[in-house]
Amino acid sequence: MRRYFFEILALLLIGGSMFFFKESIDYLARRDYIAALVVMIIGVSVITVGKEMARLALVQRD
């Protein structure tokens, strides 16, 4: 049961990070470089957490 929870959470986090990257592109289009950098850092952080959740799901496979 925990494995499925980690898999779903990993997919949601990796998918949610795409939102931050899209927002970063929107800020770059408006030439707001500081905001784009901050949002991009948040996106990288979210995708890193999603990667760790996916790793936990693989460990729970046993």
ABEGO torsion letter per residue (X at the ends): XAAAAAAAAAAAAAAAAAAAAAAAAAAAAAGBAAAAAAAAAAAAAAAAAAAAAAAAAAAAAX
